[in-house]
């Protein structure tokens, strides 16, 4: 549905944006008009077109230089000191940093260093003009660059990226220090900027980067064109306007596509992502400054902070190495972070993270920033830094948290923490090629200017679906191999053999697209390659995440499932399960797993764990990090520990990996790998169940046994529910607690004896012992007391027998006789504790979900939470083929005032409706199969067309591409039912979700609950009455109030008050009585009527919900869905008892935030649009609504509107 919305509104949105952009460009440039010829025989007229006031202009103007100078010595001093140190380093090493005198030497190597280092050098010279050495160095620097015939790299003649770096840096430096240049240099440098800008602009029409969006080459090169165009445009260059339009066209399309990426990620990974983001942040600033184009509310920008925070390992030095990556960032990310804080977030988090990264920057080793890139963004960091935003860590900082990148297909845990024991990091990757948004755009083709994969370039991605990393205590144990050739064995994934389509490493084959320097994506099957994160949940110090990667492998191998699950049992221990299933005809007989480490050698002698399992060991300062593995039959093959040196960027990189191979003797193979740090002792690990629907593995850690259960038949919610006892994907059970991943932790009672007030058995035993001791002592001295020995013995025996009988009596009948004494029988304590403190483990049935709302409240947006899921089947009620049976009472399509109670269901009223709900609950698949579909118009027309000749056939072929949009309503309705049927064939246990689209049903939920029983879960969507009334009256012309004839519905409500019980309205809700009186007034305004209607409906529905068990009803505000989609989705799924899928999070977030999803009554939705009533409604109307509805509004958590009185 989201893709259909793209078709309807995306193109229009983009074109409107671009049209606005171009008009702004024209208006902005007009301040230099009339445009006169600035070239005469190829030379600029010297004095007339070199005025001193036009620069600086790019990032600031001449009046702001003094402010920047002041900041350099105060609030921005920490950044300026770094710039100063960089300049001093350049001055001390001129042979490294100064462009060579020979052009041949300049073009001999990758030369982006010269363009990258110019802006911070120029900014320093601008703010410190008294530093003559730096100024002379800068002039020599720019003189040499301006004298080169070109800025290309001779060994890469078709790669313009180095040229773009040189142009951006040179033009920026020119803008900064223009006022200090003599006229000849102003002319010469400007001529060079113009020539390179023109050349790069022309090349954009022919090179791949000119049409490939969201890729570092494109953003780098287009930003260079824009920078050159702005600088030359200040001198009235006639072609600069065209260059600006071309650059803005490219970049606004980029921003439009980025708006689809709601998790803030970039598919090229963190390193190249920082590269792309460097140019994007600069563009956003320049577009706002020069063209008044504001992209600050872009979804990607608003979420982009997490791309840095949730990907950095403990210690703030290293990041996840997904795709072609370095150990951390190529560019920045301090500049990008301070930009986000200053222009998007405004909360101090960006400044804080930039501060942490700067503070922990390594001084040496492989994680040190490159000399060509490390200083490239210092100037923008200095310019954008907002000192008024005090550094502040994000919420929940200080403890390990899970973050899901729903578009990227990446899950991280434990990011953004200090380096410390127990600060453990885990990452998992299983996503779609190019990311979910790009993948969907490529396959659906909703935009005419996007032709498919030719408009994107995921070449820097890796064959890495279902890959993971593990860093217990912050020490990397399993890592990515980083930048390198695209081989599956260089990633932590599975490869299979023999494969008929193996292209390298025969007979082995890994994931699609491997075997070359860049990932291959152009062919059909490679272009369809994808993985999917199935589930991700975290509780305290535990984590469960799983993914399916079968679509990332060649279909020729005939694999059914390649499912991997990770269970973090504590901060030291990670369990990994591989479940591989193949078809009967599959040629595959073996699979091999790989685990990499770049930093520390693994011992080359295989390590044996528990005296029977093969494994390996990593020694870090005498702390042992170990792993071992076993399959479901107990086999544990010996590994191969190997190392490889691969070409990466312009150097070689070393990696070491473990390779262990398992045979696939049956259709299903399962293997467990256990990895742990030095602070845990593993004393046992074994499979205890290996069944069709899942596995159970027992592992004993530090003397405590934990049973991990994982459902491998994960697409069947019924199978999961049966196997685990709830609708999740995994659980971990120990004697202390049960973790139902995705649902919560259940703490079990202690098995130790509880303290008692008085233990009689213990007391009797003590008395008996004392009697015996007394007798022994007394017999020793009996001669002194002249007591008969026989009498003494009899007395002792009688006393002992008396207390023994008394003990038996009390122990047997304390509950009936002596109950004034509290005691506990240890022999039954465990049973008693379990029975009295642990709830019944009979699992709740799978939910039957009913959604209710007042029409216009936006409940249909929740369809995106349930669509495209194996767990749910979503039904719109009513629709042409799906509707509640008619009875003697006709439900109003808007709302009625009639309550149906539990007693109505018990007294067998409305039996047809009860039967309909039973049919939906017990056999929805059969219910849909029994629907008689009308003969489709398309089928009828096809018979006619076959008899009317080839001209009709040709016409039909021309319209086939638009069949979805032009299909008649009857055909769409039939297709809808067919799609539901097919969905239930594939997923027969999917939970029904009924969107009952009349507000009438909210008052009948007690009736429905009695009919459905304990499986009912009702979700009611409510909306701010001000927004709802604005929608009814002002959102369209004619108004919705008129179109749906609100007055007619109000008349129906009035008539219902006089109905007899036999007519279907068993009880008229008293909340509607004020509405009756108001509707009878001839002069009642629409606002007054609608306010009372909202109040009556909402009050009645609140009262009806009080008759439901609390765990069966959830109220959700529409505003929360739009503003906080991820949190609201999680709350709904927690209520349903079903873990939420990352795909569902992405779908709902996309619908709520991109302006591309259309609600039935109001069009596109976004956070900016849900409060349009604030600007569009008169203040007296708002006050009237609040006065009427306020008690209920306050109950729902709405706030009064602060109206400004003039």
C-alpha positions, 0 to 999 in steps of 0.5 A: 500500500505504501508503494501505491501511495508513492505512485499517487503522491510521490511524483507530485511532491517531488515535482512541486519541490523541484519547481519551487527550488528552481523558482527560488534559484531564479529569484536568488540569482536575480540580485545579480541581474541584469546579467552582462557578459563576463567573458571576452575572448575567454578572459574575465574583465578584470576590475568590473567583475572582481568586486571585493564584497562578493566573498566570503559568501558560501557559508558566511559573509564578510560581516560574520568574520569578526564573530567567527574570530571571536568564537575561535578564541572562546566558545569554539576554541576546542575546534579551532585548536585542532584546526591550528594543529592541523595547519602546523602539521602541514607547515612542518611536512610540506612534502606530504601536504603541499601539492607537488610541483609536477602535474605528473606527480599530482596525478600519479596517486589518489589525490583527494588530500589536496582538495580536502585540506584546503578549506580548514587551511583557508579558514585558519588563514582568514581568522588568523591573518597575522600568521604570515607563514600559513598565508604564504603556504596557502598561496603556494598551495593554491597557485600550484593547483591552479596551474595544473592542466587538470585535477584527474588521477591518471590511473583512474581516468573515468573516476571524477571523485578526486576532481570533485574533492579538488573543486570543492576544496579549492572553491571553498578556500577561494571564497574564504580568502578572496579578500586577501587575494590580489586581482590576478589571483582572483581572476586566475583562480576563478577561471580554474573553478569555472573550467572544472565546474563546467567539465564536471557538469558536462561529465554528469550527463554521461557518467554513472554517478550522474544517474545513481542516487544515494551513493558517495560518488554522486553526492560528492561530485554534485556538491562540487558542481553546486559549490563551483556554481555558487562561487562563480555565480557571485561574479555574474557568470551566465552559466552558473544558473544552469549549473545550480539548477542541475545540481539542485535537481540532483540533490533534491531528488536525493533528499526526496529519496532519503525521505523514504529511509526512515531509520537514518541509515545508508546502505553503504555502511558507516564509513562510506555513509559518513562520506555521503553524509558529509556532502548531504549536510553541506548541501542542506546548509547551502540550499537553505542559505542560498535558495531558501530550500528547507530540508531540515525536517527530512525523515532521514536527517531526523533519524541520522544521529542514530546511524552514528550513536547506535553503530559505535562500539564501546569506547567510541573508537570503532564502528560496525564494519558492515559493507566496505568499511574502515575501522570507523568513519571516513569523514567526520563524523563530528561535523555531521553531528554538530550539524544535526544538533544545530539544525535538526535535533536541538537537544545537545546529543549531537554535540555530546557524541562529537565530543566523545568521539573527539575525546577518544580518537586513537593516536596511532594504529589502524583506527587513526583517521587518514591524512587525506580525510581527517581534517576535511570537515573541520571547517564545517564543524567550526562553522556549524557548532552551536555552543548554546547547546550544552552536550547532553547524552541521549536518553537511556545512556549508560546501559546497553540498549538495542537499536533496530535499523528497520530499513537497513536490516541491521540490529545493534546492542550495547552501542555508545557506551564506555569501554568497560567490563560487561559493556558488550556489543552485538550486531546483526545484519539481514537486509534487502539489497540497497536497503528496504526503501530502495529495494521497494522503489526499484521493484515497484518503479513508482517514479518515472525518473527511477528506472530500476537498479541503473539509478542506484549503485549498491556495489559497496555492499557485501554478501553479508545477510545473516552476518553478525559481530560479537565484542564481549567486554568491548573486546572484538571476538567476531568481527567483519573483514571490512573493505575488500573483495566481495566474497562470502567467506570474507563475511560471517555467513554460510556457504554451501557445496556443491552448487551448480552455479558456483562462480568462484571457490568451486564447488562452494557458493555463497551469497548472490553477487559475490566473486568480484571487486564490487558486489554484482547487482545488475542481473535479475536474481542478484537484484532480487537478493535480500535478507530479513530480520525476523525478530529482535528483542532485548530484556535487561542483559539479554538479546534475541535477534534472528534473520532469514537469508534464503533469498540471498542464495542462488535458487539453483541450490534449492534451499528452503530456509537459511535461518540464523538466531542469536541469543545473548544469554548474558554480557559474556555469552552468545549462542548462535543457532543455524537452521538450514532446510533444503528441498528434496531435489537440492544438490547441496550436501555440506555447508560451512560457517566463517567467523572473522577476527582482524585484531588478535590471532586465534590459536592455530591449534584447535581448542577442545571444550568440555572434553568433546566439542571442537572450538577455538580460543583467543588469548587477550592478556591471559583472558581467554575468549572461547567458542565451540560448536555442535550439531543436533546429533552431537557432532563437532567437526574440527575447524580450519583456522586460516588467514588471508590478505586482501586488497582494500582501498589502496592498501592490503588488509589482513584477516584471520578466520575460522572455517568449520564445515558440517554435512547435510545428511537430511533435509534439516540441519541445525548447528549451535555455536557458543561463544563466551568471554573470560568471566563465565564458565561453561560446564555443559551444552547439549541439544535436548530437543530437535523437533519439526517446529524448533530446538531446545538447547541446555547450557550450564553457565557458572553452575546454572542451567539455562534451557534455550528454546528457539522456534525454527518454524517461525512463519507459523505463529500457531507453531510458535505458540504451541512450541514456546507457550507464547507467540514469540520466537524464543525463550530462555528458562533457568531456575531463577527466571523465564525470559520470553523474548519479545514479551518480558521476564518472569522471575521465579520464586526462590527454592530456599526455605522461607523464614517462618514464625515458629517451626514446631518440629524443630522445637520438639526436636530441641526439647527431646535432645535436652531431655536426653542430655538432662537424663545423661547428666542426672544419671551421672550424679544420681547417687547424690539425690537418692533417686531410683534409676528405674523411675528415672528411665520411665520418666525419660521414656514417657517424656520423649514419647509424649513430645513425639506424639505431640509433634505427630499430632501437630504436624498432621492437624495444625491447619485444623487444630492449632492454627495459631502457630505458623510453621512450614513443612519443608518437604512440600515447600517447593510445591506450595511456593510454585503453586501459590506464586507462579501463575498458571502456565496455560498459554493464552490463545492467539489473539482475535483483534478488533479495531474500532474508532470514530470515522476520520480518526485515522485508524486505517493507518494501523493497517501498515502494522499488520500488512505483509506479515505471516502473523496477521491477516488484515480485513476491512469491515465493511467492504463489498465482500466483507460485511456484518450480516444485516439484522432488524437493527441497522448499524450506522456507518458513522456512529450510533448510540446503542449499547450491546452488552454481555447480557445481550450475547448471553440471551442469544440476541443478534444470533446472525452477528454472533455466528458471523464473528464465530466464523471469523474466529474459528475458520476465517479461511473457510469464511473467505472461501465461501464468498461468491465473487462476482464475475470480474469485468476484466474477465468479461472484457477479455472474451469480447476482445478476443473476437474484436481483432488485433487493434483492441489487443494492442490497446489493451497491451498499452494499458496493462502497465496501468492496470492496478490504477485503472482497475474497476472497483469490482475487480479491485474488490475481488482481487482483495478477497483473492489476496486474503485467501492466498495469504491464509493458504500460505499462513493458515494460523494468521491472527485476524485483524478486523478494522470495524470502520463504524464508530458504532462498534465501540459501544458494542465491545462488551457484546463482542467480548462475550461472543469471542471470549478470552482471545479478544483484543480490542484496539480503539483509536481516538483523535484530538477533537480539534483535529477531527472537527477540522477534518470534517469542516475545513480539509476539503471542498465541499466539506466532509461534513456535507459529503457524508451528511452529518445531520442525517447521522445525527437524526438517526441517533435521535430516532434511536432514543425512541426505539424499543428493545425489540428493534435492536437498540437494547440500551440508548447510551445517556452520553448522547442525550445532550447531543439530542437536545443540541441537534434540535436547535435550528441555529446550532453551528457545525462546530457545536454539533460535531464537538458534542458528537465527539464528546458523546461517542468518546464518553460512551466508548470509555464507559463501554470499555470499563466493562471489559477485562483490562488486558483485553482493551487498548486505547491508542491516540492517532497523534501518538501513531504519527509522532511516535510510530515505533514506540506506539507500535511496540505498545500495541504488540506488547498488548497483543502478546506478539513480538513486533517485526522490524518490517512492521516498524518500518512500514508504519513509520514510513506511512506516518512520516513521509507524506506518501500515505493517504488517509481515506478522508484527509489525504497525505499524513505526516507529523507536520500535518496532524496539527493543521487545525492550529493554523486553520481554525479560528480561536473562538472555534478552538475554545468552543471545542475545548469548553465542550470536550475538555473533561474527556480530552484531559482524560485522554491526555490532550492539552489546551491550545495556548491562543495568543490574544492581540 
